[in-house]
């Protein structure tokens, strides 16, 4: 409720507001983004409905009531009371230690891996397998081309900048990916300057760059492309985040 659903509601709400604003201005943009907007909005509405139902049915309160009954029962068991109460304390501490990390993971997924289309296109390319069955290769080629054709770079820049602004509002600094250090040192914390350079230097979003990638041209150094490099850094950061929430419960 306060992790995945909350992150999806908050972050997609912001992203969809940008898309909707631009869709309302241009019929061309509306055609490009209507399907993406509807798909994103369906998950968004579902998360809102789930959280509303949890509150309406008092699910959390019932769980707290069950826990209180269990604690009372434990206090009436002299032989094992101290052991059981100590276990409760250890579990509480473990949950508290993991809470900030789980929250960061949820917001990281929505802010960085599920928002910018540059990032999603880069992920699509990294996952492309030219050795797969011809039918599957053709299908993936078609999907990648459709994503490229329905991408508006100016809109995606605004989404990317907004996500850079949103993530720190919901995650502790310990969970920031290295991109924030780079922006701080090299761009004086100017998210727009960083984004403009990223989008202007990557070839992922250009017809020529996409042609080189989809033709599996060996002269194109894929991993040196700024868009691909960014996504690899984000994936490493996401892995580290997941590892960090395992550690407190393993100690």
C-alpha positions in Angstrom: 0.0 0.0 0.0 2.7 2.5 1.0 5.3 1.1 -1.4 4.5 -0.2 -4.8 0.9 1.2 -5.1 1.9 4.6 -3.6 4.9 4.9 -6.0 2.8 3.9 -9.0 0.0 6.4 -8.1 2.4 9.3 -7.4 4.9 8.9 -10.2 2.5 7.8 -13.0 0.2 10.6 -12.0 3.0 13.1 -12.6 4.1 11.5 -15.9 0.5 11.2 -17.2 -0.1 14.8 -16.4 2.7 15.8 -18.7 1.5 13.5 -21.5 -2.1 14.7 -21.1 -1.1 18.3 -21.3 0.8 17.7 -24.6 -1.9 15.4 -26.0 -4.4 18.2 -25.5 -2.3 20.6 -27.5 -1.7 18.5 -30.5 -3.7 15.9 -32.4 -0.4 14.4 -33.7 0.8 13.9 -30.1 -2.6 12.5 -29.1 -2.3 9.8 -31.8 1.2 8.9 -30.6 0.5 8.9 -26.9 -3.2 7.8 -26.6 -2.4 4.1 -26.3 0.5 4.6 -23.9 -1.5 6.9 -21.8 -4.4 4.5 -21.5 -2.2 1.6 -20.6 -0.3 3.5 -17.9 -3.6 5.0 -16.7 -5.2 1.6 -16.3 -2.5 0.4 -13.9 -2.7 3.8 -12.1 -6.4 3.6 -11.6 -6.1 0.0 -10.4 -3.5 1.0 -7.7 -5.8 3.8 -6.6 -8.7 1.4 -6.3 -6.7 -1.2 -4.4 -5.5 1.4 -1.8 -9.1 2.8 -1.5 -10.3 -0.8 -0.9 -7.6 -1.4 1.7 -8.7 1.7 3.6 -12.4 1.0 3.2 -12.1 -2.5 4.5 -9.8 -1.4 7.3 -7.3 -4.1 6.4 -4.4 -2.5 8.2 -6.4 -1.9 11.4 -7.5 -5.6 11.4 -3.9 -6.7 11.0 -2.9 -4.4 13.9 -5.7 -5.9 16.0 -4.6 -9.4 15.3 -1.0 -8.5 16.3 -2.3 -7.0 19.5 -4.2 -10.2 20.3 -1.1 -12.3 19.6 1.0 -10.1 21.9 -1.5 -10.5 24.7 -1.5 -14.3 24.2 2.3 -14.3 24.4 2.3 -12.4 27.7 0.2 -15.2 29.2 2.7 -17.9 28.2 5.3 -17.6 31.0 7.6 -20.4 29.7 8.2 -18.8 26.3 7.1 -15.2 26.9 10.5 -13.6 26.7 11.6 -15.5 23.7 8.4 -14.7 21.7 8.5 -11.0 22.7 12.2 -10.8 21.7 11.2 -12.3 18.3 8.6 -9.6 17.8 11.2 -6.9 18.6 13.6 -8.4 16.1 11.0 -8.6 13.4 9.9 -5.0 14.0 13.5 -3.9 13.7 14.0 -5.9 10.5 10.8 -4.5 8.9 11.8 -0.9 9.9 15.3 -1.3 8.4 13.9 -2.6 5.2 11.1 -0.1 4.9 13.1 2.8 3.5 14.9 0.5 1.0 11.6 -1.1 -0.2 10.1 2.4 -0.7 13.2 3.5 -2.6 13.0 0.4 -4.9 9.3 1.1 -5.7 10.0 4.8 -6.5 13.2 3.9 -8.4 11.2 1.4 -10.7 8.6 4.0 -11.5 10.8 7.0 -11.7 13.7 5.6 -13.8 12.7 2.2 -15.3 9.0 2.8 -16.1 8.9 6.4 -17.1 11.3 7.8 -19.7 10.9 6.3 -23.1 14.6 6.8 -23.8 15.3 4.5 -20.9 12.6 2.0 -22.0 13.9 2.0 -25.6 17.5 1.4 -24.3 16.2 -1.5 -22.2 14.5 -2.9 -25.3 17.7 -2.7 -27.3 19.8 -4.3 -24.5 17.4 -7.2 -24.3 17.4 -7.7 -28.1 18.5 -11.2 -29.1 19.5 -11.4 -32.8 20.2 -15.1 -32.4 16.5 -15.8 -31.5 14.0 -17.5 -33.8 13.5 -15.4 -37.0 9.8 -15.0 -36.1 10.6 -13.6 -32.7 13.4 -11.3 -34.1 11.0 -9.9 -36.6 8.4 -9.3 -33.9 10.9 -7.6 -31.6 12.1 -5.4 -34.5 8.6 -4.3 -35.2 8.0 -3.5 -31.5 11.2 -1.5 -31.3 10.4 0.5 -34.4 6.9 1.3 -33.1 8.4 2.6 -29.8 10.8 4.8 -31.8 8.1 6.1 -34.1 5.8 7.0 -31.2 8.5 8.8 -29.2 8.4 12.6 -28.9 11.8 13.7 -27.6 10.7 17.1 -26.2 8.0 15.4 -24.2 10.3 12.7 -23.0 12.9 15.3 -21.9 10.3 16.9 -19.7 9.3 13.5 -18.2 13.0 12.6 -17.6 13.7 15.9 -15.9 10.5 15.6 -13.8 11.5 12.1 -12.7 14.9 13.4 -11.6 13.1 16.0 -9.5 10.5 13.5 -8.1 12.7 10.6 -6.9 14.5 12.6 -4.2 11.2 13.6 -2.7 10.4 10.0 -1.8 13.8 8.3 -1.3 16.6 8.8 1.2 19.9 10.1 -0.1 21.6 6.8 0.6 19.4 5.3 -2.1 20.2 7.8 -4.9 21.8 6.3 -8.0 25.2 7.7 -9.2 23.5 9.8 -11.8 22.8 12.4 -9.1 26.5 12.6 -8.2 27.4 13.1 -11.9 24.7 15.9 -12.2 26.0 17.6 -9.0 29.7 17.5 -10.0 29.5 18.1 -13.7 26.3 20.1 -14.2 26.0 22.0 -10.9 22.8 20.1 -10.1 21.1 21.4 -13.3 18.8 18.5 -14.3 17.8 20.2 -17.6 21.4 20.8 -18.7 22.2 17.1 -18.0 19.1 16.0 -19.8 19.7 18.1 -22.9 23.2 16.8 -23.3 22.1 13.2 -22.8 19.4 13.4 -25.4 21.6 15.3 -27.9 24.5 12.9 -27.6 22.7 9.5 -27.6 22.1 7.8 -31.0 19.4 5.5 -29.6 16.7 8.0 -30.5 18.0 8.9 -34.0 17.0 7.1 -37.2 20.6 6.4 -38.1 21.5 5.1 -34.7 18.5 2.9 -34.6 19.4 1.6 -38.1 22.9 0.6 -37.0 21.5 -1.2 -33.9 18.8 -3.1 -35.7 21.1 -4.1 -38.5 23.5 -5.4 -35.8 26.3 -3.2 -37.3 29.5 -4.1 -35.5 31.0 -0.6 -36.1 28.5 0.9 -33.7 29.9 0.8 -30.1 26.6 0.2 -28.3 27.8 0.2 -24.8 29.6 3.5 -25.3 26.3 5.3 -26.2 25.2 7.6 -23.4 21.7 6.3 -23.4 22.8 2.7 -23.0 25.5 3.6 -20.5 22.9 5.4 -18.4 20.6 2.4 -18.4 23.4 0.0 -17.4 24.3 2.3 -14.5 20.6 2.4 -13.5 20.4 -1.4 -13.6 23.5 -1.8 -11.4 22.0 0.8 -8.9 18.7 -1.1 -8.9 20.5 -4.4 -8.2 22.4 -2.7 -5.3 19.1 -1.4 -3.9 17.6 -4.8 -3.9 20.7 -6.2 -2.2 20.6 -3.5 0.5 17.2 -4.5 1.8 18.3 -8.1 2.2 21.2 -7.3 4.4 19.3 -6.0 7.6 17.3 -9.2 7.8 20.4 -11.4 7.3 22.4 -9.8 10.1 
